[in-house]
Amino acid sequence: MENPLVILARKLALRRKFDVEPTRILPLTSIHKVTVFLDSFDADADPTRRLITAFFRNYDTEVDFICPQKWDINWFGRLKKPRLHAGEKPKDADDDLFISLAGPGNFTAEYEARCSHAKFKVGRVMLPGNVYDIVITDAPNTLPRQTESFQNIKEFLLKIK
């Protein structure tokens, strides 16, 4: 059972900060900057990173990775980030695509997806409030690796015109 204080802090964090900008489905030709959330505790995080980098290199797309380690996360599951100064743009302000390859129950991935300023969001798990434009779900009773999930997302992205 989780600590009730952690649960309360997470609910407050999700309520206080989230992106309200409308999102839409974009073709690969319109995507110039991508942020990918990888679960660093999954064994195939590095091969997945190489696969994603190679794929988006073909489209001259800049790729940033969020791959948090244990020390990058605060006590209730949010990433530790430096505060922005007045008038400073968030790092992801000009993102075109946000991809979350984290499995279910990952609060850090959910928080980053909700706060992302990306124009197009893709994930593996349906979140309340329709956070993602596209959800590529896994087969029932299985949790495939991040590499397999990205292959499915890649096939779908290639079909969008």
C-alpha positions in Angstrom: 0.0 0.0 0.0 1.3 3.4 -0.9 1.7 6.2 1.6 -1.4 8.4 1.8 0.8 11.5 1.8 2.4 10.5 -1.4 -1.0 9.8 -3.0 -2.3 13.3 -1.9 0.9 15.0 -3.2 0.5 13.3 -6.6 -3.1 14.3 -6.9 -2.3 17.9 -6.1 0.6 17.9 -8.5 -1.6 16.6 -11.3 -4.3 19.2 -10.5 -1.9 22.2 -10.3 0.2 21.7 -13.4 -0.9 20.4 -16.7 -0.9 21.5 -20.3 -4.2 22.8 -21.7 -3.0 23.4 -25.2 -5.0 21.5 -27.8 -3.1 18.7 -29.5 -3.6 17.0 -32.9 -2.2 14.2 -35.0 0.8 15.2 -37.1 2.5 13.4 -40.0 6.2 12.6 -39.7 7.0 15.3 -42.2 5.7 18.0 -39.8 7.6 16.7 -36.8 10.9 18.4 -36.1 11.4 17.8 -32.4 10.5 14.7 -30.4 10.7 14.0 -26.6 10.6 10.3 -25.6 10.0 9.1 -22.1 11.8 5.8 -21.5 11.5 3.6 -18.4 15.2 3.4 -17.3 14.4 0.4 -15.1 13.4 -1.7 -18.1 16.3 -3.8 -19.4 16.0 -2.7 -23.0 16.1 1.0 -22.4 19.5 1.5 -24.3 18.6 -0.6 -27.4 15.3 1.3 -27.6 17.1 4.6 -27.4 19.4 3.6 -30.3 16.4 2.4 -32.3 14.5 5.6 -31.8 17.6 7.8 -32.6 18.2 5.8 -35.8 14.5 6.1 -36.9 14.2 9.8 -36.4 17.6 10.5 -37.9 16.1 9.5 -41.3 13.6 12.4 -40.9 16.1 15.0 -39.7 14.3 15.2 -36.4 15.8 16.3 -33.1 15.2 13.7 -30.3 15.4 14.4 -26.5 15.1 11.5 -24.1 13.7 11.5 -20.6 15.1 8.5 -18.9 15.0 9.2 -15.2 17.2 7.4 -12.7 16.2 6.9 -9.0 18.0 10.1 -7.9 16.3 12.2 -10.6 12.8 11.7 -9.0 11.6 13.5 -5.9 9.8 11.8 -2.9 6.4 11.6 -4.6 7.5 10.7 -8.1 8.0 13.9 -10.0 11.2 14.7 -11.9 13.5 17.2 -10.1 13.8 20.1 -12.6 15.4 23.5 -12.2 12.9 26.3 -11.8 12.3 28.6 -14.8 13.1 32.3 -14.5 10.5 34.9 -15.4 10.0 35.0 -19.2 12.0 31.8 -19.8 10.4 29.2 -22.1 10.1 25.6 -20.9 12.5 23.2 -22.6 9.7 21.4 -24.3 7.8 24.5 -25.5 8.5 23.7 -29.2 8.1 20.0 -29.1 6.1 18.4 -31.9 5.8 14.9 -30.6 5.8 13.3 -27.1 6.1 9.5 -26.9 5.8 7.7 -23.6 7.1 4.1 -23.6 6.5 3.6 -19.9 4.2 0.9 -18.8 1.2 1.2 -16.5 1.5 2.7 -13.0 4.4 5.0 -13.8 3.5 8.4 -12.1 6.6 10.1 -13.5 5.6 9.3 -17.1 2.0 10.4 -16.4 3.1 13.7 -15.0 5.5 14.4 -17.9 2.8 13.5 -20.4 0.2 15.8 -18.8 2.7 18.7 -18.5 4.2 18.3 -22.0 3.7 21.1 -24.4 4.0 18.8 -27.4 1.5 19.2 -30.3 1.1 15.4 -30.7 1.2 12.8 -27.9 1.5 9.1 -28.1 1.5 6.6 -25.3 1.1 2.9 -24.3 -1.4 3.3 -21.5 -4.8 5.1 -21.5 -4.8 7.9 -18.9 -7.8 9.7 -17.5 -8.6 12.9 -19.3 -7.5 11.8 -22.7 -3.9 12.8 -22.4 -2.7 11.1 -25.5 -3.8 11.6 -29.1 -3.0 8.0 -29.9 -2.7 5.1 -27.5 -1.0 2.0 -28.8 -2.1 -0.7 -26.3 -0.3 -3.9 -25.6 -2.0 -7.3 -26.0 -4.1 -8.3 -23.0 -2.2 -9.9 -20.1 1.2 -9.1 -21.6 3.7 -6.2 -21.1 6.0 -6.1 -24.1 9.3 -4.5 -24.0 9.7 -0.8 -24.9 11.4 -1.8 -28.2 8.3 -3.8 -29.3 6.1 -0.9 -28.3 8.1 1.6 -30.3 8.0 -0.7 -33.3 4.2 -0.6 -33.1 4.2 3.2 -32.7 6.6 3.5 -35.6 4.4 1.5 -37.9 1.4 3.7 -37.0 3.4 7.0 -37.5 4.5 5.8 -40.9 0.8 5.4 -41.9 -0.2 9.0 -41.0 -0.2 11.2 -44.1 
